[in-house]
Amino acid sequence: MWYKMQQSAYIFISTMSAKIENIRLCPHF
């Protein structure tokens, strides 16, 4: 169960950082 929580948290952080990068690359968003 701990591994599952860690994995989901890692995926969540990865998607958030990717969204931030997309916003940075596209300033009109």
C-alpha positions in Angstrom: 0.0 0.0 0.0 2.8 2.4 0.8 4.5 1.7 -2.5 1.2 2.5 -4.3 0.8 5.8 -2.5 4.4 6.7 -3.3 3.9 5.8 -7.0 0.7 7.8 -7.4 2.4 10.8 -5.7 5.3 10.5 -8.0 3.0 10.4 -11.1 1.0 13.4 -9.7 4.2 15.4 -9.2 5.4 14.4 -12.7 2.2 15.6 -14.3 2.2 18.8 -12.4 5.7 19.6 -13.4 4.8 18.8 -17.0 1.9 21.1 -16.9 4.0 23.9 -15.4 6.6 23.3 -18.2 3.8 23.5 -20.8 2.6 26.8 -19.3 6.1 28.1 -19.3 6.6 27.1 -23.0 3.2 28.6 -23.9 2.9 32.1 -22.2 -0.4 32.8 -23.9 -2.1 30.1 -21.8 
